[in-house]
Amino acid sequence: MKKTIRSINRADVFTFKRWGGKAYSLFSAINKPVRIGVLLAVYTTVADPEFVFAQTDSTKVSMEYDLDEVEVSAQRAPVAFSQVARIVSVISREEIEAAPVQSIQELLEYALSVDVRQRGVHGVQADISVRGGSFDQTLILLNGINISDPQTGHHALNLPVSLKNIRRIEILEGPAARVFGPNAFSGAINIITSSEGESNLKFDVSGGQHKLADLNISGNLSTGAWNQFLAFDRSSSDGYIANTDFKTWNGFYQTKLNTRPGSFDFQIGRTNKAFGANSFYSASYPDQFEETKTTFASLKFESGKKIHLTPSVYWRRNQDRFELFRNEPASWYKGHNYHLTDVFGSNLNAWFASRWGKTAFGVEIRTENVWSNVLGEPLTNPIEVPGESGQFFTKSYSRTILSYFAEHSVYLNKLTVSAGAMANWISDLGFEWHIYPGLDASYAFTENLKLYASGSSSLRMPTFTDLFYSGPTNLGNPDLKPEKSVNIEGGIKLSFQGFTGHAGTYFRKGTNLIDWIRQNETDKWQTQNLTRINTSGAELSGNLFPEKIWNKPVFITKLGINYAYCELTNETNEVFSYYVLDNLKNKLDIEVSHKIWSHLKGSWRISYQDRNGRRTATETYEPFWLVNTRLMWKTPSTELYVLASNLFDTDYYDLGTIAQPGRWISFGISHQIKFK
């Protein structure tokens, strides 16, 4: 069954780093390269593209096609899903609506080779990694703009949008430095919102056990060339055990305007989270509490018909208050931790098509800054913490990242080859440039069988927490080096009427990987560069759509199976690892969607997880099975649904001693009003 889907313009990313708190600090730090990058972005923003460009690119025309022709963010130039010589998982809106989950974090738990370790339920906080990487090694994007947090990957999913406002999610498995820049070390996840389509207003109200309450209101206004999308969500719960309560809200606005010179895309959002952090960072302190406030905005302009230019600018601020003692602090406790990170970025991507394929090039500059009473280097003059009476930032730190990109892709009859590189300069590392190349290739033996292979290199900078955080149980290390890796992968892709799947294997040779380690159980956890960690794995995925095979209504509408195996080998001395060697070894996910009667449908997710590592000094992680289900009565405008998470009340642990929720039943109603 085909659908009319509007082609999505390729979203690109740029990055910025090093700020000194003075207006001239950035330019003093990197001088000419910054001026060149900024002037280039400004010039392409204001230049009249019609003076230069002429012909229309067929990839921008709305047409009828299936998933194979949807553009995905896997290369610097736009590329159809069917042409990608890598593994890209796409979770569509239909799959999101059918999934028995209530947050983006819960949804990603079922993605191939993705490991989500939830500390707080319903999207409060979770660590996400891909192919055995750490939570700091996965790059998160919102509509193609980098929203990753330099303080810590724990804040990477502080998103200003709810799952109910997501149109689709793209997961690029494996390193993506030459596409998205540093920190796309083991994978990248691009979250795309519901900002296109006809005018409508939608309400979604849900509630459940543990006083769960969730209200989502969103609306889309489409007036010719101008489209506007606005969403608001508020959720809360008393928690499933002591000190797991939460209150969150987020607001998001996006507008797209198509003009004769080109298209503008502006987005702005805010999310606030306050939650009991039971044993989040140490089982020794179960009465922890945390509150985060995250603001994000970006502006992107896309122009050109022969040479396509996409400049963009963005800003992200995250403010965090962490309380080791929510109530009755110990006598030695000196007070809460306060952090504020500001990230400013600008990027420019350009590409053109010729008889030799597609050529893309770009530049990205990003500055990352933190003010804190814990992280960074001492400030001469303390700065008052916004919104916190009598509290001051006493430390700060800044760095700048500059990257140049080049890529060329050739699409022949059966052969696809894409080669490129990123040249990278980071202020923390002096004035040296480093180059990270990559090569992807695929060959279609038949219309149904394709062989693919890829080789690439990548890097990740240490977070500010890695560098500076010291506490009762932890000790940072300001002398950390960047993580680096060399990666290869290959496999086959299958595509038949009503069936898609792939089987593949990968290997990553990592050097200087950063982890919190200790030699003895009585030592503090300290960040160190592990000499070498090798990662190898295998993946098997298949999706069967019986109705497409037999061309008639069938009870089961979809059957999906994902299996991922991942093994890490430590070539250093035996140490206690807190994160890096604590990976998901075996993961099996089974998805079943089916009809029941008339508008009544059901959806099931069955998951098996087997994790390496220890959750305590004496206990290892036990494998477990989880079953989630969703029952829904759905018409074109209204949906009534019931969700049961952990249907069989399994006892399990994602991380350390934090017990995950037992059976949790919730219910809701969604109604949409469409305007002609």
MOSULCOR-V644264 format. One record per residue. N is the residue number from 0. SS is DSSP state (H for helix, E for strand, C for the rest). NEAR is the number of other C-alpha atoms within 8 Angstrom. Layout:
# MOSULCOR-V644264
n=N ss=SS near=NEAR
n=N ss=SS near=NEAR
This chain:
# MOSULCOR-V644264
n=0 ss=C near=4
n=1 ss=C near=6
n=2 ss=E near=7
n=3 ss=E near=8
n=4 ss=E near=9
n=5 ss=C near=7
n=6 ss=C near=11
n=7 ss=C near=8
n=8 ss=C near=7
n=9 ss=C near=11
n=10 ss=C near=8
n=11 ss=C near=13
n=12 ss=C near=12
n=13 ss=C near=18
n=14 ss=C near=17
n=15 ss=E near=16
n=16 ss=C near=20
n=17 ss=C near=16
n=18 ss=C near=14
n=19 ss=C near=8
n=20 ss=C near=5
n=21 ss=C near=6
n=22 ss=C near=5
n=23 ss=C near=6
n=24 ss=H near=11
n=25 ss=H near=13
n=26 ss=H near=10
n=27 ss=H near=7
n=28 ss=H near=8
n=29 ss=H near=9
n=30 ss=C near=9
n=31 ss=H near=7
n=32 ss=H near=8
n=33 ss=H near=11
n=34 ss=H near=9
n=35 ss=H near=8
n=36 ss=H near=11
n=37 ss=H near=9
n=38 ss=H near=8
n=39 ss=H near=9
n=40 ss=H near=13
n=41 ss=H near=8
n=42 ss=H near=8
n=43 ss=H near=9
n=44 ss=H near=8
n=45 ss=H near=6
n=46 ss=C near=6
n=47 ss=C near=7
n=48 ss=H near=10
n=49 ss=H near=8
n=50 ss=H near=5
n=51 ss=C near=7
n=52 ss=C near=10
n=53 ss=C near=8
n=54 ss=C near=6
n=55 ss=C near=6
n=56 ss=C near=8
n=57 ss=H near=5
n=58 ss=H near=6
n=59 ss=H near=8
n=60 ss=C near=8
n=61 ss=C near=8
n=62 ss=E near=8
n=63 ss=E near=8
n=64 ss=E near=11
n=65 ss=C near=9
n=66 ss=H near=6
n=67 ss=H near=8
n=68 ss=H near=9
n=69 ss=C near=12
n=70 ss=E near=12
n=71 ss=E near=11
n=72 ss=C near=13
n=73 ss=C near=10
n=74 ss=C near=7
n=75 ss=C near=13
n=76 ss=C near=10
n=77 ss=C near=11
n=78 ss=E near=11
n=79 ss=E near=11
n=80 ss=H near=12
n=81 ss=H near=6
n=82 ss=H near=8
n=83 ss=C near=10
n=84 ss=C near=13
n=85 ss=C near=11
n=86 ss=C near=7
n=87 ss=E near=11
n=88 ss=E near=10
n=89 ss=E near=8
n=90 ss=E near=9
n=91 ss=C near=9
n=92 ss=H near=9
n=93 ss=H near=6
n=94 ss=H near=8
n=95 ss=H near=11
n=96 ss=H near=7
n=97 ss=H near=9
n=98 ss=C near=12
n=99 ss=C near=13
n=100 ss=C near=9
n=101 ss=C near=8
n=102 ss=C near=10
n=103 ss=H near=9
n=104 ss=H near=12
n=105 ss=H near=12
n=106 ss=H near=12
n=107 ss=H near=10
n=108 ss=C near=9
n=109 ss=C near=10
n=110 ss=C near=9
n=111 ss=C near=10
n=112 ss=C near=13
n=113 ss=E near=12
n=114 ss=E near=12
n=115 ss=E near=12
n=116 ss=E near=9
n=117 ss=E near=11
n=118 ss=E near=13
n=119 ss=E near=10
n=120 ss=C near=8
n=121 ss=C near=8
n=122 ss=C near=10
n=123 ss=C near=11
n=124 ss=E near=12
n=125 ss=E near=13
n=126 ss=E near=11
n=127 ss=E near=11
n=128 ss=E near=16
n=129 ss=E near=14
n=130 ss=C near=13
n=131 ss=C near=14
n=132 ss=C near=12
n=133 ss=C near=11
n=134 ss=C near=10
n=135 ss=C near=11
n=136 ss=C near=14
n=137 ss=E near=17
n=138 ss=E near=13
n=139 ss=E near=13
n=140 ss=E near=13
n=141 ss=E near=11
n=142 ss=C near=9
n=143 ss=C near=13
n=144 ss=E near=12
n=145 ss=E near=11
n=146 ss=C near=10
n=147 ss=C near=11
n=148 ss=C near=10
n=149 ss=C near=9
n=150 ss=C near=10
n=151 ss=C near=12
n=152 ss=H near=13
n=153 ss=H near=10
n=154 ss=H near=10
n=155 ss=C near=11
n=156 ss=C near=10
n=157 ss=C near=8
n=158 ss=C near=10
n=159 ss=C near=13
n=160 ss=C near=14
n=161 ss=C near=12
n=162 ss=H near=9
n=163 ss=H near=6
n=164 ss=H near=10
n=165 ss=E near=13
n=166 ss=E near=9
n=167 ss=E near=12
n=168 ss=E near=12
n=169 ss=E near=13
n=170 ss=E near=11
n=171 ss=E near=13
n=172 ss=E near=14
n=173 ss=C near=11
n=174 ss=C near=13
n=175 ss=C near=14
n=176 ss=H near=15
n=177 ss=H near=14
n=178 ss=H near=10
n=179 ss=H near=10
n=180 ss=C near=13
n=181 ss=C near=10
n=182 ss=C near=13
n=183 ss=C near=17
n=184 ss=C near=17
n=185 ss=C near=15
n=186 ss=E near=17
n=187 ss=E near=15
n=188 ss=E near=12
n=189 ss=E near=13
n=190 ss=E near=13
n=191 ss=E near=11
n=192 ss=E near=10
n=193 ss=C near=8
n=194 ss=C near=10
n=195 ss=C near=9
n=196 ss=C near=6
n=197 ss=C near=10
n=198 ss=C near=11
n=199 ss=E near=11
n=200 ss=E near=11
n=201 ss=E near=11
n=202 ss=E near=11
n=203 ss=E near=12
n=204 ss=E near=11
n=205 ss=E near=12
n=206 ss=E near=11
n=207 ss=E near=11
n=208 ss=C near=8
n=209 ss=C near=8
n=210 ss=C near=10
n=211 ss=E near=13
n=212 ss=E near=11
n=213 ss=E near=12
n=214 ss=E near=11
n=215 ss=E near=13
n=216 ss=E near=11
n=217 ss=E near=12
n=218 ss=E near=11
n=219 ss=E near=15
n=220 ss=E near=10
n=221 ss=E near=12
n=222 ss=E near=6
n=223 ss=C near=5
n=224 ss=C near=8
n=225 ss=E near=10
n=226 ss=E near=14
n=227 ss=E near=13
n=228 ss=E near=14
n=229 ss=E near=11
n=230 ss=E near=13
n=231 ss=E near=12
n=232 ss=E near=13
n=233 ss=E near=11
n=234 ss=E near=11
n=235 ss=E near=12
n=236 ss=E near=11
n=237 ss=C near=10
n=238 ss=C near=11
n=239 ss=C near=8
n=240 ss=C near=5
n=241 ss=C near=7
n=242 ss=C near=12
n=243 ss=C near=13
n=244 ss=C near=12
n=245 ss=E near=13
n=246 ss=E near=11
n=247 ss=E near=12
n=248 ss=E near=11
n=249 ss=E near=15
n=250 ss=E near=13
n=251 ss=E near=13
n=252 ss=E near=11
n=253 ss=E near=12
n=254 ss=E near=13
n=255 ss=E near=11
n=256 ss=E near=10
n=257 ss=E near=9
n=258 ss=C near=8
n=259 ss=C near=4
n=260 ss=C near=9
n=261 ss=E near=11
n=262 ss=E near=11
n=263 ss=E near=13
n=264 ss=E near=11
n=265 ss=E near=11
n=266 ss=E near=11
n=267 ss=E near=11
n=268 ss=E near=13
n=269 ss=E near=13
n=270 ss=E near=15
n=271 ss=E near=11
n=272 ss=E near=13
n=273 ss=E near=11
n=274 ss=E near=13
n=275 ss=E near=12
n=276 ss=C near=14
n=277 ss=C near=13
n=278 ss=C near=13
n=279 ss=C near=10
n=280 ss=C near=4
n=281 ss=C near=8
n=282 ss=C near=10
n=283 ss=C near=5
n=284 ss=C near=10
n=285 ss=C near=11
n=286 ss=C near=13
n=287 ss=C near=16
n=288 ss=E near=14
n=289 ss=E near=13
n=290 ss=E near=11
n=291 ss=E near=11
n=292 ss=E near=11
n=293 ss=E near=14
n=294 ss=E near=12
n=295 ss=E near=13
n=296 ss=E near=11
n=297 ss=E near=12
n=298 ss=E near=11
n=299 ss=E near=11
n=300 ss=E near=12
n=301 ss=E near=11
n=302 ss=E near=11
n=303 ss=C near=14
n=304 ss=C near=10
n=305 ss=C near=11
n=306 ss=E near=10
n=307 ss=E near=11
n=308 ss=E near=12
n=309 ss=E near=12
n=310 ss=E near=14
n=311 ss=E near=13
n=312 ss=E near=11
n=313 ss=E near=12
n=314 ss=E near=11
n=315 ss=E near=13
n=316 ss=E near=11
n=317 ss=E near=12
n=318 ss=E near=11
n=319 ss=E near=12
n=320 ss=E near=11
n=321 ss=E near=11
n=322 ss=E near=11
n=323 ss=C near=10
n=324 ss=C near=11
n=325 ss=C near=9
n=326 ss=C near=5
n=327 ss=C near=5
n=328 ss=C near=8
n=329 ss=C near=6
n=330 ss=C near=4
n=331 ss=C near=4
n=332 ss=C near=6
n=333 ss=C near=4
n=334 ss=C near=5
n=335 ss=C near=8
n=336 ss=E near=11
n=337 ss=E near=13
n=338 ss=E near=14
n=339 ss=E near=11
n=340 ss=E near=15
n=341 ss=E near=11
n=342 ss=E near=13
n=343 ss=E near=14
n=344 ss=E near=15
n=345 ss=E near=16
n=346 ss=E near=16
n=347 ss=E near=16
n=348 ss=E near=13
n=349 ss=E near=12
n=350 ss=E near=13
n=351 ss=E near=10
n=352 ss=E near=10
n=353 ss=E near=6
n=354 ss=C near=4
n=355 ss=C near=6
n=356 ss=E near=10
n=357 ss=E near=12
n=358 ss=E near=12
n=359 ss=E near=14
n=360 ss=E near=12
n=361 ss=E near=11
n=362 ss=E near=13
n=363 ss=E near=16
n=364 ss=E near=17
n=365 ss=E near=16
n=366 ss=E near=16
n=367 ss=E near=16
n=368 ss=E near=14
n=369 ss=E near=15
n=370 ss=E near=14
n=371 ss=E near=14
n=372 ss=C near=11
n=373 ss=C near=12
n=374 ss=C near=16
n=375 ss=C near=12
n=376 ss=E near=7
n=377 ss=E near=7
n=378 ss=E near=8
n=379 ss=E near=4
n=380 ss=E near=5
n=381 ss=E near=9
n=382 ss=E near=7
n=383 ss=E near=9
n=384 ss=C near=11
n=385 ss=C near=4
n=386 ss=C near=4
n=387 ss=C near=7
n=388 ss=C near=5
n=389 ss=C near=6
n=390 ss=C near=7
n=391 ss=E near=9
n=392 ss=E near=14
n=393 ss=E near=13
n=394 ss=E near=14
n=395 ss=E near=14
n=396 ss=E near=12
n=397 ss=E near=12
n=398 ss=E near=13
n=399 ss=E near=16
n=400 ss=E near=15
n=401 ss=E near=16
n=402 ss=E near=14
n=403 ss=E near=11
n=404 ss=E near=14
n=405 ss=E near=12
n=406 ss=E near=12
n=407 ss=E near=11
n=408 ss=E near=11
n=409 ss=E near=11
n=410 ss=E near=10
n=411 ss=C near=6
n=412 ss=C near=4
n=413 ss=C near=8
n=414 ss=E near=11
n=415 ss=E near=13
n=416 ss=E near=12
n=417 ss=E near=12
n=418 ss=E near=11
n=419 ss=E near=12
n=420 ss=E near=12
n=421 ss=E near=15
n=422 ss=E near=11
n=423 ss=E near=12
n=424 ss=E near=12
n=425 ss=E near=14
n=426 ss=H near=13
n=427 ss=H near=6
n=428 ss=H near=7
n=429 ss=C near=6
n=430 ss=C near=7
n=431 ss=C near=7
n=432 ss=E near=8
n=433 ss=E near=7
n=434 ss=E near=8
n=435 ss=E near=13
n=436 ss=E near=11
n=437 ss=E near=12
n=438 ss=E near=11
n=439 ss=E near=13
n=440 ss=E near=12
n=441 ss=E near=12
n=442 ss=E near=10
n=443 ss=E near=11
n=444 ss=C near=9
n=445 ss=C near=6
n=446 ss=C near=7
n=447 ss=C near=10
n=448 ss=E near=11
n=449 ss=E near=13
n=450 ss=E near=12
n=451 ss=E near=14
n=452 ss=E near=13
n=453 ss=E near=14
n=454 ss=E near=11
n=455 ss=E near=12
n=456 ss=E near=13
n=457 ss=E near=16
n=458 ss=E near=13
n=459 ss=E near=12
n=460 ss=C near=9
n=461 ss=C near=12
n=462 ss=C near=11
n=463 ss=H near=13
n=464 ss=H near=11
n=465 ss=H near=14
n=466 ss=H near=14
n=467 ss=H near=13
n=468 ss=C near=12
n=469 ss=E near=9
n=470 ss=C near=6
n=471 ss=C near=5
n=472 ss=C near=8
n=473 ss=E near=10
n=474 ss=E near=12
n=475 ss=C near=12
n=476 ss=C near=11
n=477 ss=C near=7
n=478 ss=C near=5
n=479 ss=C near=12
n=480 ss=C near=8
n=481 ss=C near=10
n=482 ss=E near=14
n=483 ss=E near=12
n=484 ss=E near=12
n=485 ss=E near=11
n=486 ss=E near=14
n=487 ss=E near=11
n=488 ss=E near=11
n=489 ss=E near=11
n=490 ss=E near=11
n=491 ss=E near=11
n=492 ss=E near=13
n=493 ss=E near=11
n=494 ss=E near=10
n=495 ss=E near=7
n=496 ss=C near=6
n=497 ss=C near=10
n=498 ss=E near=11
n=499 ss=E near=11
n=500 ss=E near=11
n=501 ss=E near=12
n=502 ss=E near=11
n=503 ss=E near=11
n=504 ss=E near=11
n=505 ss=E near=11
n=506 ss=E near=11
n=507 ss=E near=11
n=508 ss=E near=11
n=509 ss=E near=13
n=510 ss=E near=11
n=511 ss=E near=12
n=512 ss=E near=15
n=513 ss=E near=13
n=514 ss=E near=13
n=515 ss=E near=11
n=516 ss=E near=12
n=517 ss=E near=12
n=518 ss=C near=8
n=519 ss=C near=7
n=520 ss=C near=7
n=521 ss=C near=4
n=522 ss=C near=7
n=523 ss=C near=9
n=524 ss=E near=11
n=525 ss=E near=12
n=526 ss=E near=14
n=527 ss=E near=11
n=528 ss=E near=11
n=529 ss=E near=11
n=530 ss=E near=9
n=531 ss=E near=12
n=532 ss=E near=14
n=533 ss=E near=12
n=534 ss=E near=13
n=535 ss=E near=11
n=536 ss=E near=12
n=537 ss=E near=11
n=538 ss=E near=14
n=539 ss=E near=12
n=540 ss=E near=12
n=541 ss=E near=11
n=542 ss=E near=11
n=543 ss=E near=10
n=544 ss=C near=11
n=545 ss=H near=11
n=546 ss=H near=11
n=547 ss=H near=10
n=548 ss=H near=8
n=549 ss=H near=6
n=550 ss=C near=6
n=551 ss=C near=6
n=552 ss=C near=5
n=553 ss=C near=8
n=554 ss=C near=7
n=555 ss=E near=10
n=556 ss=E near=12
n=557 ss=E near=12
n=558 ss=E near=12
n=559 ss=E near=12
n=560 ss=E near=12
n=561 ss=E near=14
n=562 ss=E near=13
n=563 ss=E near=14
n=564 ss=E near=11
n=565 ss=E near=14
n=566 ss=E near=9
n=567 ss=E near=11
n=568 ss=E near=7
n=569 ss=E near=9
n=570 ss=C near=8
n=571 ss=C near=8
n=572 ss=C near=5
n=573 ss=C near=5
n=574 ss=C near=8
n=575 ss=E near=9
n=576 ss=E near=12
n=577 ss=C near=10
n=578 ss=C near=9
n=579 ss=C near=11
n=580 ss=C near=10
n=581 ss=C near=11
n=582 ss=C near=13
n=583 ss=E near=12
n=584 ss=E near=12
n=585 ss=E near=12
n=586 ss=E near=14
n=587 ss=E near=11
n=588 ss=E near=13
n=589 ss=E near=12
n=590 ss=E near=12
n=591 ss=E near=12
n=592 ss=E near=13
n=593 ss=E near=11
n=594 ss=E near=12
n=595 ss=E near=9
n=596 ss=E near=6
n=597 ss=C near=5
n=598 ss=C near=8
n=599 ss=E near=11
n=600 ss=E near=13
n=601 ss=E near=12
n=602 ss=E near=14
n=603 ss=E near=14
n=604 ss=E near=14
n=605 ss=E near=11
n=606 ss=E near=12
n=607 ss=E near=12
n=608 ss=E near=12
n=609 ss=E near=12
n=610 ss=E near=12
n=611 ss=C near=11
n=612 ss=C near=10
n=613 ss=E near=11
n=614 ss=C near=10
n=615 ss=C near=8
n=616 ss=C near=6
n=617 ss=C near=5
n=618 ss=C near=7
n=619 ss=E near=9
n=620 ss=C near=11
n=621 ss=C near=7
n=622 ss=C near=8
n=623 ss=E near=9
n=624 ss=E near=9
n=625 ss=E near=11
n=626 ss=E near=12
n=627 ss=E near=14
n=628 ss=E near=14
n=629 ss=E near=14
n=630 ss=E near=11
n=631 ss=E near=11
n=632 ss=E near=10
n=633 ss=E near=11
n=634 ss=C near=7
n=635 ss=C near=4
n=636 ss=C near=8
n=637 ss=E near=10
n=638 ss=E near=11
n=639 ss=E near=11
n=640 ss=E near=11
n=641 ss=E near=11
n=642 ss=E near=13
n=643 ss=E near=13
n=644 ss=E near=13
n=645 ss=C near=13
n=646 ss=C near=12
n=647 ss=C near=7
n=648 ss=C near=7
n=649 ss=C near=11
n=650 ss=C near=8
n=651 ss=C near=8
n=652 ss=E near=10
n=653 ss=C near=10
n=654 ss=C near=9
n=655 ss=C near=9
n=656 ss=C near=9
n=657 ss=C near=12
n=658 ss=E near=8
n=659 ss=C near=8
n=660 ss=C near=9
n=661 ss=C near=9
n=662 ss=C near=11
n=663 ss=E near=11
n=664 ss=E near=10
n=665 ss=E near=12
n=666 ss=E near=11
n=667 ss=E near=11
n=668 ss=E near=11
n=669 ss=E near=11
n=670 ss=E near=10
n=671 ss=E near=10
n=672 ss=E near=8
n=673 ss=E near=8
n=674 ss=C near=6
n=675 ss=C near=4
